[in-house]
C-alpha cells in the first residue's frame, strides 16, 4: 500500500510514531505535517524524541482562526494527494488537520476516477459537547471515513449508535504502544526542576475556552495557589495570554518551556497528580498510574472517570476539592482499559484488509465490464 499520513499537532505525532514504524516495514508511507504546531518545542523535537523520520512534506500552515487554518490545509493538501496518489489517507484524532484531511480525501478523485479511502484513528470518541471544535471535527471525520479504527468499547458503541458500525473496527488505543515505548527511554529525562520539587503537581492548559480569556486563565492558575509545587510547562497559546494580559502566577507555580515528549512522559510518571485540559495528557496520566483532574466539563475518556482515576473540575472553584479527592481516594486497581500495546500492528492489518477488499471489488467490476 501507499498511505499518506496527515499530522499537525503534538498528540498526532505521538500516535503516528508506532503506526509509522509498523507501516513502513511492508508499505510506503508519505508523512505530511500540516504545520498546525510549528515551533521547535511543539513540533520538531517530538519527531526526534519519537525516533520517526522527518515529514516528507510540511505544509507550513501555522496559526490562525479555525476557518483560516482549515481552509489553508485544504488548499495546500489537495495537490499533494493528487501528486502522490495514495491508496489511503490516514488521519488521527480531532484537530483542524484531521478535519481538513478528511474533507480532501473524501472529495478528491484521481484522473481515472479512483479516490483514496480514508482511515480515522481514534474514531468514535465523543464528549457530547458540540461547543468544542474538536467534537465537531471528530464527528465529521467519522462520518466521512471509510475505515473507522476505534480504541474502546465505548467508542464502538458511539459509532454503532450513529449508524457507522459496519465501517468500524475496534483495535485498541495506539497511545498505549507509544507510552510503553517512551517509558523505556525516559531514564535521565526528568528535568532538574522536578527532581528539586518532589511531590509536585503537573499542570497543562491550552484549550481556547480555558486560556484565551485572561480572567478565566487567572482563575485557573489562582485556584492552584498553595504550598505544593506545581510544574507548569506553558503552551505557546497560553503564554501569549499570560504575556498580553500580565496574568500573575502564584508563587508555588513553576513555569517552564513546553516539554519534549520523553521529558513530558517522565514528568507525568513522577508527578503526584496531573491537572490538565488535554485529552492526550489525561490518557498518559492513566497509563502512568497517576491520578488526574481534567479542567473541563466533560471528557472523551469516560472510562478513566468510571475507573476512579480521573475527576472533572468544570470550574476553577471546583479544582482544589477535586485535587484533594483525587489524592485521597484514587483506587489501587487500574484496569487495562486501552489494550495490550499491540494496536499499531492491528491498525496496519485493518488497512491491509480494507485495501484487499477494495482491490477485489475493483477486479470483479473489471471482469463484469469485460464480460
DRENLUM-690572 format. One record per residue (C-alpha): residue in three letters; x, y, z. Coordinates in steps of 0.05 Angstrom, whole numbers, padded with zeros to 5 digits, always signed. Layout:
BEGIN
alaXYZ...
***
This chain:
BEGIN
unk+00000+00000+00000unk+00018+00073-00007unk-00010+00111+00053unk-00010+00186+00061unk-00010+00203+00135unk-00031+00272+00157unk-00009+00300+00225unk-00006+00370+00252unk-00005+00371+00328unk+00033+00340+00387unk-00018+00284+00402unk-00018+00263+00329unk+00058+00258+00327unk+00055+00212+00387unk+00001+00167+00358unk+00031+00165+00289unk+00100+00142+00313unk+00084+00068+00328unk+00038+00063+00268unk+00092+00091+00222unk+00143+00042+00248unk+00096-00016+00235unk+00071+00010+00169unk+00139+00022+00139unk+00161-00050+00148unk+00120-00071+00088unk+00089-00010+00057unk+00103+00061+00033unk+00084+00120+00076unk+00084+00193+00057unk+00083+00233+00122unk+00053+00302+00115unk+00058+00354+00172unk+00007+00409+00164unk+00047+00457+00207unk-00011+00467+00256unk+00041+00461+00312unk+00101+00495+00283unk+00151+00516+00336unk+00210+00475+00359unk+00182+00452+00425unk+00114+00433+00397unk+00137+00400+00333unk+00209+00385+00312unk+00232+00360+00380unk+00176+00309+00381unk+00199+00277+00316unk+00268+00269+00346unk+00243+00242+00413unk+00196+00193+00378unk+00251+00169+00331unk+00208+00176+00269unk+00232+00206+00203unk+00222+00279+00190unk+00159+00292+00150unk+00164+00284+00075unk+00125+00349+00067unk+00109+00407+00114unk+00051+00450+00092unk+00073+00506+00140unk+00002+00529+00153unk+00017+00558+00222unk-00033+00591+00268unk-00098+00626+00252unk-00173+00621+00263unk-00207+00554+00253unk-00232+00576+00185unk-00165+00603+00161unk-00126+00543+00185unk-00174+00492+00158unk-00181+00526+00090unk-00106+00533+00083unk-00095+00459+00097unk-00149+00442+00046unk-00116+00486-00007unk-00046+00461+00005unk-00062+00387+00017unk-00104+00374-00045unk-00047+00379-00095unk-00003+00335-00050unk-00055+00279-00052unk-00064+00286-00127unk+00012+00284-00137unk+00025+00223-00094unk-00039+00184-00109unk-00041+00144-00044unk-00086+00084-00036unk-00109+00112+00030unk-00105+00174+00073unk-00093+00163+00148unk-00115+00215+00199unk-00113+00217+00275unk-00156+00248+00329unk-00196+00312+00324unk-00155+00373+00303unk-00166+00421+00245unk-00113+00380+00208unk-00158+00318+00217unk-00219+00354+00191unk-00185+00384+00131unk-00151+00320+00110unk-00216+00282+00117unk-00251+00331+00071unk-00196+00327+00019unk-00194+00251+00020unk-00270+00244+00015unk-00279+00294-00042unk-00218+00282-00085unk-00214+00235-00145unk-00155+00217-00190unk-00158+00225-00265unk-00181+00152-00273unk-00239+00164-00225unk-00208+00126-00166unk-00209+00161-00099unk-00167+00145-00038unk-00200+00115+00022unk-00199+00150+00089unk-00179+00115+00154unk-00191+00151+00221unk-00152+00130+00283unk-00188+00145+00349unk-00255+00140+00315unk-00318+00141+00357unk-00294+00185+00414unk-00348+00233+00438unk-00350+00286+00492unk-00422+00303+00471unk-00405+00377+00476unk-00415+00407+00407unk-00388+00474+00432unk-00319+00441+00427unk-00289+00449+00358unk-00254+00382+00369unk-00321+00347+00377unk-00346+00372+00311unk-00280+00354+00277unk-00282+00282+00302unk-00356+00273+00284unk-00345+00298+00213unk-00282+00255+00204unk-00320+00193+00226unk-00379+00205+00180unk-00333+00217+00121unk-00287+00159+00138unk-00285+00092+00102unk-00247+00054+00157unk-00261+00075+00229unk-00209+00050+00278unk-00239+00053+00348unk-00198+00050+00412unk-00251+00027+00463unk-00317-00008+00473unk-00350+00060+00487unk-00323+00087+00421unk-00351+00027+00383unk-00419+00037+00416unk-00419+00110+00395unk-00405+00092+00323unk-00459+00038+00323unk-00510+00089+00350unk-00492+00136+00293unk-00501+00081+00241unk-00427+00073+00227unk-00415+00005+00258unk-00404-00030+00191unk-00345+00015+00176unk-00314+00007+00246unk-00264-00039+00277unk-00241-00039+00349unk-00165-00041+00350unk-00146-00014+00419unk-00111+00051+00434unk-00045+00066+00399unk-00026+00113+00457unk-00011+00050+00497unk+00040+00029+00445unk+00071+00099+00445unk+00073+00107+00520unk+00102+00038+00533unk+00157+00053+00482unk+00171+00120+00514unk+00174+00096+00586unk+00233+00051+00568unk+00270+00113+00543unk+00258+00164+00599unk+00319+00149+00642unk+00355+00215+00654unk+00298+00255+00622unk+00266+00281+00686unk+00284+00355+00688unk+00321+00385+00748unk+00260+00426+00768unk+00222+00362+00781unk+00278+00329+00820unk+00282+00391+00863unk+00207+00392+00878unk+00186+00322+00899unk+00111+00311+00905unk+00096+00363+00852unk+00032+00370+00812unk+00037+00375+00737unk-00007+00426+00702unk-00022+00435+00628unk-00071+00485+00599unk-00081+00501+00526unk-00155+00499+00505unk-00184+00564+00479unk-00241+00563+00528unk-00192+00560+00586unk-00135+00605+00564unk-00158+00657+00514unk-00197+00697+00566unk-00145+00725+00614unk-00195+00727+00672unk-00211+00653+00665unk-00138+00635+00658unk-00121+00676+00720unk-00176+00640+00758unk-00149+00571+00738unk-00077+00586+00759unk-00101+00623+00821unk-00141+00563+00844unk-00075+00524+00849unk-00042+00572+00899unk-00016+00536+00960unk+00044+00501+00989unk+00051+00444+00939unk+00096+00458+00879unk+00061+00458+00811unk+00104+00449+00749unk+00072+00485+00691unk+00100+00473+00620unk+00068+00532+00584unk+00037+00521+00516unk+00051+00578+00466unk-00023+00596+00464unk-00025+00602+00540unk+00039+00641+00542unk+00011+00692+00493unk-00048+00706+00541unk-00002+00709+00602unk+00043+00760+00568unk-00013+00800+00536unk-00053+00808+00600unk+00003+00805+00652unk-00032+00748+00690unk+00007+00735+00754unk+00024+00664+00773unk+00021+00642+00846unk+00089+00633+00879unk+00083+00556+00880unk+00071+00552+00804unk+00136+00538+00768unk+00132+00558+00695unk+00175+00521+00644unk+00181+00517+00569unk+00139+00465+00533unk+00167+00395+00546unk+00191+00347+00493unk+00154+00281+00490unk+00202+00239+00531unk+00211+00294+00582unk+00135+00301+00587unk+00127+00226+00598unk+00180+00230+00653unk+00144+00289+00686unk+00077+00252+00683unk+00106+00188+00711unk+00138+00223+00771unk+00081+00271+00788unk+00035+00263+00849unk-00023+00286+00805unk-00036+00314+00736unk-00084+00372+00724unk-00098+00383+00650unk-00147+00402+00596unk-00112+00358+00545unk-00144+00293+00522unk-00076+00262+00509unk-00047+00281+00576unk-00107+00251+00611unk-00093+00185+00578unk-00018+00188+00592unk-00033+00201+00666unk-00076+00139+00668unk-00022+00097+00634unk+00029+00125+00683unk-00014+00105+00743unk-00021+00178+00766unk-00087+00208+00787unk-00115+00262+00741unk-00162+00321+00746unk-00190+00346+00680unk-00203+00421+00675unk-00265+00414+00632unk-00339+00399+00639unk-00331+00332+00603unk-00281+00283+00577unk-00279+00236+00517unk-00242+00186+00561unk-00302+00168+00603unk-00271+00101+00623unk-00217+00137+00665unk-00272+00172+00705unk-00311+00108+00716unk-00247+00074+00740unk-00237+00128+00792unk-00171+00154+00763unk-00197+00218+00732unk-00242+00272+00760unk-00274+00332+00726unk-00265+00403+00751unk-00313+00444+00708unk-00294+00510+00741unk-00233+00538+00776unk-00271+00540+00842unk-00281+00464+00837unk-00208+00449+00825unk-00179+00448+00896unk-00231+00399+00923unk-00224+00355+00861unk-00148+00352+00872unk-00157+00336+00945unk-00206+00280+00929unk-00162+00251+00875unk-00101+00249+00921unk-00142+00218+00976unk-00188+00169+00940unk-00156+00143+00876unk-00164+00067+00877unk-00108+00017+00878unk-00135-00022+00818unk-00121+00004+00748unk-00155-00039+00695unk-00123-00045+00626unk-00176-00003+00591unk-00139+00012+00527unk-00109-00051+00500unk-00045-00090+00502unk+00005-00044+00467unk-00002-00080+00400unk-00051-00032+00369unk-00004-00006+00314unk+00001-00074+00283unk-00075-00082+00285unk-00084-00015+00251unk-00038-00034+00194unk-00072-00102+00188unk-00140-00069+00185unk-00116-00023+00129unk-00087-00083+00091unk-00153-00119+00095unk-00191-00057+00072unk-00145-00047+00013unk-00150-00120-00007unk-00227-00117-00005unk-00227-00054-00047unk-00178-00085-00097unk-00221-00147-00101unk-00284-00106-00114unk-00245-00069-00169unk-00224-00135-00201unk-00296-00160-00200unk-00322-00096-00231unk-00270-00100-00286unk-00287-00173-00300unk-00361-00156-00304unk-00347-00099-00353unk-00304-00144-00398unk-00355-00200-00398
***
